[in-house]
Amino acid sequence: MLKSIREEAELTQRELGALIDRPQSWVHNCETGNRRVDIGELRLWCKACSISFQDGVDRYLKLHPSA
């Protein structure tokens, strides 16, 4: 889900990382599930990708309805 949000914003991992002050490796680890993203980080991710936080949460809940 995080990768698709980033790709829809036409950002590379490096570009997204620069926007949220994180290294490219952090973005990669979040996208591959090697690192969990907390609610504040999801908010930053969504803002950097120009989608609303609510849209990001809705996309997560659509993928994980029992969450």
All heavy atoms as a GROMACS GRO file, in nm:
protein
  541
    1MET      N    1   0.082  -0.118   0.000
    1MET     CA    2   0.000   0.000   0.000
    1MET      C    3   0.087   0.125   0.000
    1MET      O    4   0.062   0.218  -0.077
    1MET     CB    5  -0.091  -0.001   0.123
    1MET     CG    6  -0.175   0.122   0.134
    1MET     SD    7  -0.238   0.153   0.300
    1MET     CE    8  -0.102   0.233   0.374
    2LEU      N    9   0.190   0.128   0.084
    2LEU     CA   10   0.276   0.246   0.091
    2LEU      C   11   0.347   0.268  -0.042
    2LEU      O   12   0.359   0.382  -0.089
    2LEU     CB   13   0.379   0.230   0.204
    2LEU     CG   14   0.321   0.225   0.345
    2LEU    CD1   15   0.430   0.191   0.444
    2LEU    CD2   16   0.255   0.356   0.381
    3LYS      N   17   0.392   0.160  -0.102
    3LYS     CA   18   0.460   0.172  -0.231
    3LYS      C   19   0.365   0.227  -0.336
    3LYS      O   20   0.403   0.314  -0.415
    3LYS     CB   21   0.515   0.036  -0.274
    3LYS     CG   22   0.591   0.041  -0.405
    3LYS     CD   23   0.648  -0.095  -0.440
    3LYS     CE   24   0.723  -0.089  -0.572
    3LYS     NZ   25   0.778  -0.220  -0.608
    4SER      N   26   0.243   0.178  -0.339
    4SER     CA   27   0.148   0.225  -0.441
    4SER      C   28   0.115   0.373  -0.421
    4SER      O   29   0.103   0.448  -0.518
    4SER     CB   30   0.022   0.140  -0.444
    4SER     OG   31  -0.053   0.154  -0.326
    5ILE      N   32   0.103   0.417  -0.296
    5ILE     CA   33   0.080   0.559  -0.270
    5ILE      C   34   0.196   0.642  -0.323
    5ILE      O   35   0.176   0.744  -0.389
    5ILE     CB   36   0.058   0.585  -0.119
    5ILE    CG1   37  -0.075   0.525  -0.072
    5ILE    CG2   38   0.065   0.734  -0.086
    5ILE    CD1   39  -0.095   0.527   0.077
    6ARG      N   40   0.318   0.597  -0.296
    6ARG     CA   41   0.436   0.669  -0.343
    6ARG      C   42   0.443   0.670  -0.495
    6ARG      O   43   0.469   0.775  -0.557
    6ARG     CB   44   0.564   0.606  -0.286
    6ARG     CG   45   0.692   0.669  -0.341
    6ARG     CD   46   0.816   0.601  -0.291
    6ARG     NE   47   0.824   0.460  -0.320
    6ARG     CZ   48   0.859   0.408  -0.439
    6ARG    NH1   49   0.886   0.486  -0.541
    6ARG    NH2   50   0.866   0.277  -0.455
    7GLU      N   51   0.419   0.555  -0.557
    7GLU     CA   52   0.427   0.547  -0.703
    7GLU      C   53   0.319   0.631  -0.770
    7GLU      O   54   0.344   0.692  -0.874
    7GLU     CB   55   0.419   0.402  -0.748
    7GLU     CG   56   0.545   0.324  -0.716
    7GLU     CD   57   0.538   0.178  -0.753
    7GLU    OE1   58   0.426   0.124  -0.766
    7GLU    OE2   59   0.646   0.118  -0.768
    8GLU      N   60   0.200   0.635  -0.712
    8GLU     CA   61   0.093   0.719  -0.768
    8GLU      C   62   0.131   0.867  -0.762
    8GLU      O   63   0.087   0.946  -0.846
    8GLU     CB   64  -0.038   0.694  -0.693
    8GLU     CG   65  -0.098   0.559  -0.725
    8GLU     CD   66  -0.208   0.519  -0.630
    8GLU    OE1   67  -0.261   0.605  -0.557
    8GLU    OE2   68  -0.242   0.399  -0.629
    9ALA      N   69   0.212   0.904  -0.664
    9ALA     CA   70   0.260   1.042  -0.652
    9ALA      C   71   0.381   1.067  -0.742
    9ALA      O   72   0.432   1.179  -0.746
    9ALA     CB   73   0.297   1.071  -0.507
   10GLU      N   74   0.422   0.962  -0.814
   10GLU     CA   75   0.537   0.970  -0.905
   10GLU      C   76   0.664   1.014  -0.835
   10GLU      O   77   0.740   1.098  -0.884
   10GLU     CB   78   0.505   1.058  -1.026
   10GLU     CG   79   0.388   1.004  -1.107
   10GLU     CD   80   0.354   1.088  -1.230
   10GLU    OE1   81   0.411   1.199  -1.246
   10GLU    OE2   82   0.271   1.041  -1.309
   11LEU      N   83   0.687   0.957  -0.716
   11LEU     CA   84   0.807   0.984  -0.639
   11LEU      C   85   0.894   0.860  -0.632
   11LEU      O   86   0.841   0.748  -0.621
   11LEU     CB   87   0.772   1.026  -0.496
   11LEU     CG   88   0.696   1.156  -0.478
   11LEU    CD1   89   0.649   1.170  -0.333
   11LEU    CD2   90   0.784   1.274  -0.515
   12THR      N   91   1.025   0.879  -0.635
   12THR     CA   92   1.116   0.768  -0.609
   12THR      C   93   1.128   0.752  -0.458
   12THR      O   94   1.088   0.842  -0.381
   12THR     CB   95   1.256   0.795  -0.668
   12THR    OG1   96   1.314   0.907  -0.598
   12THR    CG2   97   1.250   0.822  -0.818
   13GLN      N   98   1.184   0.642  -0.415
   13GLN     CA   99   1.208   0.623  -0.272
   13GLN      C  100   1.297   0.734  -0.219
   13GLN      O  101   1.274   0.788  -0.110
   13GLN     CB  102   1.270   0.487  -0.245
   13GLN     CG  103   1.177   0.372  -0.265
   13GLN     CD  104   1.242   0.238  -0.235
   13GLN    OE1  105   1.365   0.226  -0.224
   13GLN    NE2  106   1.160   0.135  -0.221
   14ARG      N  107   1.397   0.770  -0.295
   14ARG     CA  108   1.491   0.875  -0.253
   14ARG      C  109   1.420   1.011  -0.241
   14ARG      O  110   1.441   1.085  -0.145
   14ARG     CB  111   1.606   0.884  -0.352
   14ARG     CG  112   1.724   0.965  -0.305
   14ARG     CD  113   1.845   0.951  -0.395
   14ARG     NE  114   1.886   0.814  -0.423
   14ARG     CZ  115   1.956   0.736  -0.341
   14ARG    NH1  116   1.993   0.782  -0.224
   14ARG    NH2  117   1.990   0.613  -0.375
   15GLU      N  118   1.332   1.042  -0.337
   15GLU     CA  119   1.259   1.169  -0.334
   15GLU      C  120   1.164   1.175  -0.214
   15GLU      O  121   1.156   1.277  -0.145
   15GLU     CB  122   1.180   1.189  -0.463
   15GLU     CG  123   1.268   1.216  -0.583
   15GLU     CD  124   1.194   1.208  -0.716
   15GLU    OE1  125   1.090   1.137  -0.724
   15GLU    OE2  126   1.242   1.270  -0.812
   16LEU      N  127   1.093   1.066  -0.190
   16LEU     CA  128   1.003   1.062  -0.074
   16LEU      C  129   1.082   1.076   0.055
   16LEU      O  130   1.044   1.153   0.144
   16LEU     CB  131   0.920   0.933  -0.072
   16LEU     CG  132   0.830   0.917   0.050
   16LEU    CD1  133   0.729   1.031   0.060
   16LEU    CD2  134   0.760   0.782   0.047
   17GLY      N  135   1.192   1.004   0.064
   17GLY     CA  136   1.276   1.013   0.183
   17GLY      C  137   1.321   1.156   0.210
   17GLY      O  138   1.318   1.203   0.324
   18ALA      N  139   1.360   1.227   0.106
   18ALA     CA  140   1.403   1.366   0.122
   18ALA      C  141   1.288   1.453   0.171
   18ALA      O  142   1.310   1.542   0.255
   18ALA     CB  143   1.458   1.419  -0.010
   19LEU      N  144   1.169   1.428   0.123
   19LEU     CA  145   1.053   1.508   0.164
   19LEU      C  146   1.017   1.488   0.311
   19LEU      O  147   0.966   1.579   0.376
   19LEU     CB  148   0.931   1.475   0.078
   19LEU     CG  149   0.936   1.524  -0.066
   19LEU    CD1  150   0.819   1.464  -0.145
   19LEU    CD2  151   0.930   1.676  -0.071
   20ILE      N  152   1.042   1.368   0.364
   20ILE     CA  153   1.006   1.340   0.503
   20ILE      C  154   1.129   1.324   0.593
   20ILE      O  155   1.118   1.276   0.705
   20ILE     CB  156   0.911   1.219   0.514
   20ILE    CG1  157   0.974   1.092   0.456
   20ILE    CG2  158   0.779   1.248   0.447
   20ILE    CD1  159   0.888   0.967   0.470
   21ASP      N  160   1.245   1.365   0.540
   21ASP     CA  161   1.369   1.366   0.617
   21ASP      C  162   1.409   1.227   0.668
   21ASP      O  163   1.442   1.210   0.785
   21ASP     CB  164   1.359   1.466   0.733
   21ASP     CG  165   1.495   1.505   0.787
   21ASP    OD1  166   1.593   1.502   0.710
   21ASP    OD2  167   1.503   1.538   0.907
   22ARG      N  168   1.400   1.130   0.577
   22ARG     CA  169   1.440   0.992   0.607
   22ARG      C  170   1.527   0.941   0.492
   22ARG      O  171   1.509   0.984   0.378
   22ARG     CB  172   1.318   0.900   0.620
   22ARG     CG  173   1.219   0.937   0.726
   22ARG     CD  174   1.268   0.900   0.865
   22ARG     NE  175   1.165   0.902   0.965
   22ARG     CZ  176   1.122   1.009   1.028
   22ARG    NH1  177   1.172   1.126   1.000
   22ARG    NH2  178   1.028   1.001   1.120
   23PRO      N  179   1.616   0.846   0.518
   23PRO     CA  180   1.696   0.791   0.408
   23PRO      C  181   1.613   0.698   0.318
   23PRO      O  182   1.509   0.646   0.359
   23PRO     CB  183   1.806   0.713   0.480
   23PRO     CG  184   1.751   0.682   0.615
   23PRO     CD  185   1.654   0.792   0.648
   24GLN      N  186   1.661   0.677   0.199
   24GLN     CA  187   1.594   0.587   0.103
   24GLN      C  188   1.576   0.450   0.163
   24GLN      O  189   1.474   0.385   0.142
   24GLN     CB  190   1.676   0.581  -0.027
   24GLN     CG  191   1.625   0.482  -0.130
   24GLN     CD  192   1.679   0.342  -0.110
   24GLN    OE1  193   1.792   0.323  -0.065
   24GLN    NE2  194   1.599   0.242  -0.141
   25SER      N  195   1.673   0.403   0.241
   25SER     CA  196   1.664   0.269   0.301
   25SER      C  197   1.547   0.258   0.397
   25SER      O  198   1.483   0.152   0.407
   25SER     CB  199   1.795   0.233   0.372
   25SER     OG  200   1.824   0.328   0.473
   26TRP      N  201   1.513   0.365   0.465
   26TRP     CA  202   1.398   0.366   0.556
   26TRP      C  203   1.270   0.348   0.476
   26TRP      O  204   1.182   0.270   0.514
   26TRP     CB  205   1.397   0.497   0.635
   26TRP     CG  206   1.287   0.509   0.735
   26TRP    CD1  207   1.291   0.470   0.865
   26TRP    CD2  208   1.156   0.564   0.714
   26TRP    NE1  209   1.171   0.498   0.927
   26TRP    CE2  210   1.086   0.555   0.835
   26TRP    CE3  211   1.092   0.619   0.604
   26TRP    CZ2  212   0.955   0.599   0.850
   26TRP    CZ3  213   0.961   0.663   0.619
   26TRP    CH2  214   0.895   0.654   0.741
   27VAL      N  215   1.259   0.422   0.364
   27VAL     CA  216   1.141   0.411   0.278
   27VAL      C  217   1.129   0.267   0.228
   27VAL      O  218   1.021   0.207   0.233
   27VAL     CB  219   1.148   0.511   0.161
   27VAL    CG1  220   1.032   0.489   0.064
   27VAL    CG2  221   1.150   0.655   0.212
   28HIS      N  222   1.240   0.211   0.181
   28HIS     CA  223   1.240   0.073   0.131
   28HIS      C  224   1.192  -0.024   0.240
   28HIS      O  225   1.108  -0.110   0.214
   28HIS     CB  226   1.379   0.035   0.083
   28HIS     CG  227   1.394  -0.110   0.052
   28HIS    ND1  228   1.346  -0.166  -0.065
   28HIS    CD2  229   1.447  -0.212   0.124
   28HIS    CE1  230   1.371  -0.297  -0.063
   28HIS    NE2  231   1.431  -0.326   0.050
   29ASN      N  232   1.246  -0.010   0.359
   29ASN     CA  233   1.210  -0.102   0.468
   29ASN      C  234   1.062  -0.089   0.506
   29ASN      O  235   0.998  -0.189   0.540
   29ASN     CB  236   1.299  -0.078   0.590
   29ASN     CG  237   1.438  -0.135   0.571
   29ASN    OD1  238   1.457  -0.235   0.501
   29ASN    ND2  239   1.536  -0.071   0.630
   30CYS      N  240   1.007   0.030   0.499
   30CYS     CA  241   0.864   0.048   0.526
   30CYS      C  242   0.781  -0.020   0.417
   30CYS      O  243   0.682  -0.088   0.446
   30CYS     CB  244   0.829   0.196   0.533
   30CYS     SG  245   0.901   0.282   0.674
   31GLU      N  246   0.820   0.000   0.293
   31GLU     CA  247   0.743  -0.055   0.181
   31GLU      C  248   0.747  -0.208   0.175
   31GLU      O  249   0.652  -0.270   0.130
   31GLU     CB  250   0.796   0.001   0.048
   31GLU     CG  251   0.762   0.146   0.029
   31GLU     CD  252   0.806   0.202  -0.104
   31GLU    OE1  253   0.881   0.134  -0.178
   31GLU    OE2  254   0.767   0.315  -0.136
   32THR      N  255   0.855  -0.267   0.221
   32THR     CA  256   0.869  -0.412   0.214
   32THR      C  257   0.824  -0.483   0.342
   32THR      O  258   0.829  -0.605   0.350
   32THR     CB  259   1.014  -0.452   0.182
   32THR    OG1  260   1.100  -0.398   0.282
   32THR    CG2  261   1.055  -0.403   0.044
   33GLY      N  262   0.779  -0.406   0.440
   33GLY     CA  263   0.730  -0.466   0.564
   33GLY      C  264   0.839  -0.501   0.662
   33GLY      O  265   0.812  -0.565   0.764
   34ASN      N  266   0.962  -0.459   0.635
   34ASN     CA  267   1.072  -0.484   0.729
   34ASN      C  268   1.066  -0.389   0.847
   34ASN      O  269   1.136  -0.410   0.946
   34ASN     CB  270   1.207  -0.471   0.658
   34ASN     CG  271   1.229  -0.580   0.557
   34ASN    OD1  272   1.187  -0.694   0.576
   34ASN    ND2  273   1.293  -0.546   0.448
   35ARG      N  274   0.986  -0.285   0.834
   35ARG     CA  275   0.971  -0.187   0.940
   35ARG      C  276   0.825  -0.143   0.943
   35ARG      O  277   0.765  -0.118   0.840
   35ARG     CB  278   1.059  -0.065   0.911
   35ARG     CG  279   1.055   0.036   1.021
   35ARG     CD  280   1.121   0.168   0.981
   35ARG     NE  281   1.119   0.258   1.093
   35ARG     CZ  282   1.010   0.317   1.140
   35ARG    NH1  283   0.893   0.297   1.084
   35ARG    NH2  284   1.016   0.398   1.242
   36ARG      N  285   0.770  -0.136   1.062
   36ARG     CA  286   0.633  -0.088   1.077
   36ARG      C  287   0.630   0.063   1.074
   36ARG      O  288   0.724   0.129   1.117
   36ARG     CB  289   0.574  -0.135   1.210
   36ARG     CG  290   0.541  -0.281   1.210
   36ARG     CD  291   0.470  -0.317   1.336
   36ARG     NE  292   0.420  -0.453   1.324
   36ARG     CZ  293   0.329  -0.502   1.403
   36ARG    NH1  294   0.278  -0.431   1.500
   36ARG    NH2  295   0.287  -0.626   1.385
   37VAL      N  296   0.520   0.116   1.025
   37VAL     CA  297   0.502   0.261   1.017
   37VAL      C  298   0.399   0.301   1.122
   37VAL      O  299   0.290   0.243   1.128
   37VAL     CB  300   0.453   0.300   0.875
   37VAL    CG1  301   0.423   0.448   0.867
   37VAL    CG2  302   0.556   0.260   0.771
   38ASP      N  303   0.434   0.397   1.206
   38ASP     CA  304   0.336   0.441   1.306
   38ASP      C  305   0.243   0.546   1.246
   38ASP      O  306   0.261   0.589   1.132
   38ASP     CB  307   0.404   0.490   1.435
   38ASP     CG  308   0.481   0.620   1.421
   38ASP    OD1  309   0.444   0.706   1.337
   38ASP    OD2  310   0.578   0.639   1.497
   39ILE      N  311   0.145   0.585   1.321
   39ILE     CA  312   0.040   0.672   1.270
   39ILE      C  313   0.095   0.808   1.227
   39ILE      O  314   0.054   0.864   1.125
   39ILE     CB  315  -0.074   0.687   1.374
   39ILE    CG1  316  -0.200   0.740   1.312
   39ILE    CG2  317  -0.032   0.771   1.491
   39ILE    CD1  318  -0.282   0.634   1.246
   40GLY      N  319   0.190   0.860   1.300
   40GLY     CA  320   0.252   0.988   1.264
   40GLY      C  321   0.331   0.978   1.135
   40GLY      O  322   0.330   1.071   1.053
   41GLU      N  323   0.400   0.867   1.117
   41GLU     CA  324   0.477   0.846   0.995
   41GLU      C  325   0.384   0.828   0.875
   41GLU      O  326   0.414   0.877   0.765
   41GLU     CB  327   0.569   0.725   1.011
   41GLU     CG  328   0.679   0.749   1.112
   41GLU     CD  329   0.750   0.623   1.158
   41GLU    OE1  330   0.694   0.512   1.145
   41GLU    OE2  331   0.863   0.637   1.210
   42LEU      N  332   0.271   0.761   0.895
   42LEU     CA  333   0.174   0.747   0.786
   42LEU      C  334   0.120   0.885   0.746
   42LEU      O  335   0.106   0.913   0.628
   42LEU     CB  336   0.060   0.655   0.827
   42LEU     CG  337  -0.052   0.639   0.722
   42LEU    CD1  338   0.003   0.582   0.591
   42LEU    CD2  339  -0.164   0.550   0.777
   43ARG      N  340   0.098   0.969   0.843
   43ARG     CA  341   0.050   1.104   0.814
   43ARG      C  342   0.153   1.180   0.729
   43ARG      O  343   0.117   1.244   0.630
   43ARG     CB  344   0.023   1.180   0.943
   43ARG     CG  345  -0.035   1.319   0.922
   43ARG     CD  346  -0.065   1.387   1.055
   43ARG     NE  347  -0.171   1.322   1.128
   43ARG     CZ  348  -0.301   1.351   1.117
   43ARG    NH1  349  -0.339   1.446   1.035
   43ARG    NH2  350  -0.390   1.288   1.188
   44LEU      N  351   0.281   1.172   0.765
   44LEU     CA  352   0.386   1.237   0.687
   44LEU      C  353   0.394   1.180   0.546
   44LEU      O  354   0.410   1.254   0.449
   44LEU     CB  355   0.522   1.219   0.756
   44LEU     CG  356   0.547   1.300   0.881
   44LEU    CD1  357   0.680   1.258   0.945
   44LEU    CD2  358   0.549   1.448   0.851
   45TRP      N  359   0.386   1.047   0.536
   45TRP     CA  360   0.393   0.979   0.407
   45TRP      C  361   0.281   1.029   0.315
   45TRP      O  362   0.305   1.064   0.200
   45TRP     CB  363   0.380   0.828   0.430
   45TRP     CG  364   0.416   0.739   0.317
   45TRP    CD1  365   0.349   0.725   0.197
   45TRP    CD2  366   0.526   0.650   0.310
   45TRP    NE1  367   0.411   0.631   0.120
   45TRP    CE2  368   0.520   0.583   0.186
   45TRP    CE3  369   0.629   0.618   0.398
   45TRP    CZ2  370   0.612   0.486   0.147
   45TRP    CZ3  371   0.721   0.522   0.360
   45TRP    CH2  372   0.713   0.458   0.236
   46CYS      N  373   0.160   1.033   0.368
   46CYS     CA  374   0.044   1.077   0.290
   46CYS      C  375   0.061   1.222   0.246
   46CYS      O  376   0.036   1.256   0.130
   46CYS     CB  377  -0.084   1.060   0.370
   46CYS     SG  378  -0.131   0.887   0.396
   47LYS      N  379   0.101   1.307   0.339
   47LYS     CA  380   0.119   1.449   0.306
   47LYS      C  381   0.223   1.467   0.195
   47LYS      O  382   0.201   1.542   0.100
   47LYS     CB  383   0.159   1.527   0.430
   47LYS     CG  384   0.171   1.676   0.406
   47LYS     CD  385   0.202   1.749   0.534
   47LYS     CE  386   0.211   1.899   0.506
   47LYS     NZ  387   0.239   1.975   0.626
   48ALA      N  388   0.335   1.396   0.206
   48ALA     CA  389   0.441   1.407   0.106
   48ALA      C  390   0.395   1.356  -0.030
   48ALA      O  391   0.442   1.404  -0.134
   48ALA     CB  392   0.564   1.329   0.153
   49CYS      N  393   0.301   1.263  -0.030
   49CYS     CA  394   0.249   1.205  -0.155
   49CYS      C  395   0.121   1.276  -0.202
   49CYS      O  396   0.055   1.229  -0.295
   49CYS     CB  397   0.225   1.056  -0.138
   49CYS     SG  398   0.378   0.963  -0.116
   50SER      N  399   0.087   1.383  -0.136
   50SER     CA  400  -0.029   1.466  -0.173
   50SER      C  401  -0.162   1.392  -0.172
   50SER      O  402  -0.248   1.413  -0.257
   50SER     CB  403  -0.006   1.531  -0.310
   50SER     OG  404   0.109   1.611  -0.308
   51ILE      N  405  -0.179   1.304  -0.072
   51ILE     CA  406  -0.311   1.245  -0.049
   51ILE      C  407  -0.350   1.277   0.095
   51ILE      O  408  -0.264   1.303   0.179
   51ILE     CB  409  -0.318   1.093  -0.076
   51ILE    CG1  410  -0.243   1.013   0.029
   51ILE    CG2  411  -0.271   1.060  -0.215
   51ILE    CD1  412  -0.278   0.866   0.030
   52SER      N  413  -0.476   1.275   0.122
   52SER     CA  414  -0.519   1.306   0.259
   52SER      C  415  -0.486   1.187   0.350
   52SER      O  416  -0.481   1.072   0.307
   52SER     CB  417  -0.669   1.335   0.263
   52SER     OG  418  -0.744   1.216   0.248
   53PHE      N  419  -0.466   1.220   0.475
   53PHE     CA  420  -0.440   1.117   0.575
   53PHE      C  421  -0.558   1.020   0.580
   53PHE      O  422  -0.539   0.898   0.589
   53PHE     CB  423  -0.416   1.183   0.711
   53PHE     CG  424  -0.397   1.086   0.823
   53PHE    CD1  425  -0.291   0.998   0.824
   53PHE    CD2  426  -0.487   1.084   0.927
   53PHE    CE1  427  -0.274   0.908   0.929
   53PHE    CE2  428  -0.471   0.995   1.031
   53PHE     CZ  429  -0.364   0.907   1.032
   54GLN      N  430  -0.680   1.074   0.571
   54GLN     CA  431  -0.799   0.989   0.572
   54GLN      C  432  -0.797   0.889   0.457
   54GLN      O  433  -0.832   0.772   0.475
   54GLN     CB  434  -0.927   1.073   0.568
   54GLN     CG  435  -1.053   0.991   0.584
   54GLN     CD  436  -1.060   0.922   0.720
   54GLN    OE1  437  -1.049   0.988   0.823
   54GLN    NE2  438  -1.077   0.792   0.721
   55ASP      N  439  -0.756   0.933   0.339
   55ASP     CA  440  -0.746   0.841   0.225
   55ASP      C  441  -0.645   0.731   0.254
   55ASP      O  442  -0.667   0.615   0.219
   55ASP     CB  443  -0.707   0.916   0.098
   55ASP     CG  444  -0.820   0.998   0.040
   55ASP    OD1  445  -0.936   0.976   0.080
   55ASP    OD2  446  -0.791   1.085  -0.044
   56GLY      N  447  -0.533   0.766   0.316
   56GLY     CA  448  -0.432   0.667   0.351
   56GLY      C  449  -0.486   0.564   0.450
   56GLY      O  450  -0.466   0.443   0.433
   57VAL      N  451  -0.557   0.611   0.551
   57VAL     CA  452  -0.617   0.521   0.650
   57VAL      C  453  -0.723   0.433   0.584
   57VAL      O  454  -0.728   0.312   0.607
   57VAL     CB  455  -0.675   0.600   0.769
   57VAL    CG1  456  -0.757   0.510   0.860
   57VAL    CG2  457  -0.564   0.669   0.846
   58ASP      N  458  -0.806   0.493   0.500
   58ASP     CA  459  -0.909   0.416   0.430
   58ASP      C  460  -0.848   0.306   0.344
   58ASP      O  461  -0.900   0.194   0.339
   58ASP     CB  462  -0.996   0.507   0.343
   58ASP     CG  463  -1.087   0.597   0.425
   58ASP    OD1  464  -1.106   0.572   0.546
   58ASP    OD2  465  -1.139   0.695   0.366
   59ARG      N  466  -0.738   0.337   0.277
   59ARG     CA  467  -0.671   0.236   0.193
   59ARG      C  468  -0.617   0.122   0.279
   59ARG      O  469  -0.627   0.006   0.242
   59ARG     CB  470  -0.559   0.300   0.112
   59ARG     CG  471  -0.614   0.387   0.001
   59ARG     CD  472  -0.508   0.463  -0.069
   59ARG     NE  473  -0.436   0.377  -0.163
   59ARG     CZ  474  -0.367   0.421  -0.265
   59ARG    NH1  475  -0.360   0.550  -0.292
   59ARG    NH2  476  -0.305   0.337  -0.345
   60TYR      N  477  -0.562   0.157   0.395
   60TYR     CA  478  -0.513   0.053   0.486
   60TYR      C  479  -0.628  -0.035   0.533
   60TYR      O  480  -0.618  -0.158   0.531
   60TYR     CB  481  -0.442   0.116   0.606
   60TYR     CG  482  -0.401   0.014   0.707
   60TYR    CD1  483  -0.284  -0.060   0.690
   60TYR    CD2  484  -0.481  -0.016   0.818
   60TYR    CE1  485  -0.248  -0.157   0.782
   60TYR    CE2  486  -0.444  -0.114   0.909
   60TYR     CZ  487  -0.327  -0.183   0.890
   60TYR     OH  488  -0.292  -0.282   0.979
   61LEU      N  489  -0.738   0.026   0.575
   61LEU     CA  490  -0.850  -0.050   0.626
   61LEU      C  491  -0.916  -0.136   0.519
   61LEU      O  492  -0.969  -0.244   0.550
   61LEU     CB  493  -0.953   0.042   0.690
   61LEU     CG  494  -0.906   0.111   0.819
   61LEU    CD1  495  -1.010   0.212   0.865
   61LEU    CD2  496  -0.876   0.008   0.927
   62LYS      N  497  -0.911  -0.092   0.395
   62LYS     CA  498  -0.964  -0.173   0.285
   62LYS      C  499  -0.882  -0.301   0.268
   62LYS      O  500  -0.938  -0.407   0.241
   62LYS     CB  501  -0.964  -0.091   0.156
   62LYS     CG  502  -1.031  -0.158   0.041
   62LYS     CD  503  -1.039  -0.066  -0.080
   62LYS     CE  504  -1.111  -0.134  -0.194
   62LYS     NZ  505  -1.119  -0.046  -0.311
   63LEU      N  506  -0.750  -0.290   0.288
   63LEU     CA  507  -0.662  -0.407   0.277
   63LEU      C  508  -0.667  -0.495   0.401
   63LEU      O  509  -0.641  -0.614   0.395
   63LEU     CB  510  -0.518  -0.363   0.252
   63LEU     CG  511  -0.488  -0.301   0.116
   63LEU    CD1  512  -0.349  -0.244   0.114
   63LEU    CD2  513  -0.507  -0.403   0.006
   64HIS      N  514  -0.695  -0.433   0.517
   64HIS     CA  515  -0.695  -0.504   0.645
   64HIS      C  516  -0.825  -0.475   0.719
   64HIS      O  517  -0.825  -0.404   0.821
   64HIS     CB  518  -0.575  -0.460   0.729
   64HIS     CG  519  -0.445  -0.473   0.659
   64HIS    ND1  520  -0.380  -0.593   0.647
   64HIS    CD2  521  -0.368  -0.381   0.594
   64HIS    CE1  522  -0.267  -0.574   0.579
   64HIS    NE2  523  -0.258  -0.447   0.546
   65PRO      N  524  -0.937  -0.528   0.673
   65PRO     CA  525  -1.067  -0.492   0.731
   65PRO      C  526  -1.083  -0.530   0.878
   65PRO      O  527  -1.165  -0.470   0.947
   65PRO     CB  528  -1.167  -0.565   0.644
   65PRO     CG  529  -1.091  -0.666   0.568
   65PRO     CD  530  -0.949  -0.620   0.562
   66SER      N  531  -1.007  -0.624   0.927
   66SER     CA  532  -1.023  -0.664   1.067
   66SER      C  533  -0.935  -0.582   1.160
   66SER      O  534  -0.934  -0.605   1.281
   66SER     CB  535  -0.991  -0.813   1.083
   66SER     OG  536  -0.857  -0.838   1.046
   67ALA      N  537  -0.860  -0.486   1.106
   67ALA     CA  538  -0.770  -0.404   1.189
   67ALA      C  539  -0.846  -0.305   1.273
   67ALA      O  540  -0.952  -0.262   1.247
   67ALA     CB  541  -0.669  -0.331   1.101
   0.00000   0.00000   0.00000
